[in-house]
Amino acid sequence: MRAMLVFFDWVTVFSGLMIAHEVSNWTKLFEVRNLPPLGFEEVAMYGAISAGLAVIIMLWQGAYNPNLNHMRLDGDRRFIRSLTMVMMVIFPPFLFAQDHADTRELLTLAIFIVPALLMFQKTLFVAFLSQHYDKPVRTRKLLILGAHNQGPYVLRQALSCWDPGYLPVGFLSREPVENGDYIETESRGLVGSVPVLGEYSQLEHFMKRHAITEIWLNDPQMSQEDIVFILRLCENRGVVVSMLPSIGRIPTMSVIATHAGGQVLLRERIAPERIYYDRVKRFADFVASGMMIIGFSPILLLIAIWVKLDSKGPIFFTQERIGKNGKPFMMYKFRSMNVNAPKYAVSPDTKFDPRITRSGRFLRKTSLDELGQLINVFKGEMSLVGPRPEMSFIVKKYNRFQRARLQVSPGITGLWQISADRSIAIHDNLDYDLYYIQNRSLTTDMVILWRTVWFAIRGV
């Protein structure tokens, strides 16, 4: 698989340079020097060298290493960093030829064509693998002890793992079990329905029956004696035992494991301050939102006319949301529901909701209704990328960990929006936002924005 990725990237970089060469010969925008352009053979030779250097850099940066945590964001960030270095190494071979040929237009075009081709190729390749080959190999048979009210959350975490791939066999419960008891959830678009097999006393029986390879302890009331018994039983059978935090449901991205005198501690993870990143991001948001408002003005005008003609009411739907540090602001969206719909009710979770207008169905499906929030981004109340802002009555019910979402500016798009768990409430999918807050960077924002565009295109 890695060899195929390397080959495709070499071909893509080489093709991008050759396309840039042909386009430069056709446009001839920089023809002001008395030097001819590079010939086809010279471009092919330099292109082959540059493409080879490009894949070497991507190998060095780890862009081909399989990294599947949190929707491959780590791998995508490595790819963008290596892509920046690739453009730096593409220049020297062509600049070396500058004494006998004019390469300025070729290099200018290559700056845009090569990255665009690489990102397009990567997107298509990942989409192809996701549809045909890229499925988790669920070889680790998992038994979960503790079928209390956090069962669906724990099951969702197990189903979301790609490496290793868990196959949840069932739950065991402290209380007596009736036939037909199931724990149900949904993660990454995969619906999971796992039976509650029996009680703790039947642990050894079900371990043998289902050839269990791993056990998760998810019972905060389990005694020390029971834990020691389970550990010894599993040790004799070569079964791995993992203990989930026993102080309530803690988002996995909110804590970090540390040691003190040999004792394992779970310590709250504090989101790092990134002052320079925040300033650069605010500047980028201001410039990008202003350019998008101007550039998309014909589309925004058409949407406004369609909304106005489709149903009675204002063009924009405004609603108070909670922003960074708990500061309220009025969020703008193109109206997609009837004007008499309750303003602060729970958002529709199906396209057949009677509150949604005809134009609203299309706007919500393509996320075009969100373009109104460019006004909020321009004003500094929101960012292009960040956790989604929620209504005040929801924020008032936030626990300590959920309030971490308010440490950064809310965004038009984010990890949750491009995940397969969009059907689950934002505040019940806290791991996405906490992962973003802990790992926010310009490359992370670029990956999320690119995936959002691709997601919107596929949704049309």
Buried (B, 14 or more C-beta within 10 A) or exposed (E): EEEEBBEBBBBBBBBBBBBBBBBBBEEEEBBEEEBEBBEEEBBBBBBBBBBBBBBBBBBEBBBBEEBBEBBBBBBBBBBBBBBEBBBEBBBEBBEEBBEEBBBBBBBBBBEEBBBEBBBEBBBEBBEEEEEEEBEBEBEBBBBBBBBBEBBBBBBBBBBBBBEBBBBBBBBBBBEEBEEEBEBEBBBBEEEBEBBBBBBBEBBEEBBEEBEBBBBBBBBBEBEEEBBEEBBEBBEEEEBBBEBBBBEEBBBBBBBEEEEEEEEEEBEEBEBEEBEEBBEEBBEBBBEBBEEBBEEBEEEBEEBBEBBBEBBEBEBBBEBEBBBBEEEBBEBBBBBBBBEEBEEEEEEBEEEEBEBBBEBBBBBBBBBBBBBBBBBBBBEBBBBBBBBBBBBEEBBEEBEEBBEBBBBBBBBBBBBBBBBEBBEBBBBEBBBBBBBBBBBBBBBBBBBBBBBBBBBBEEEE
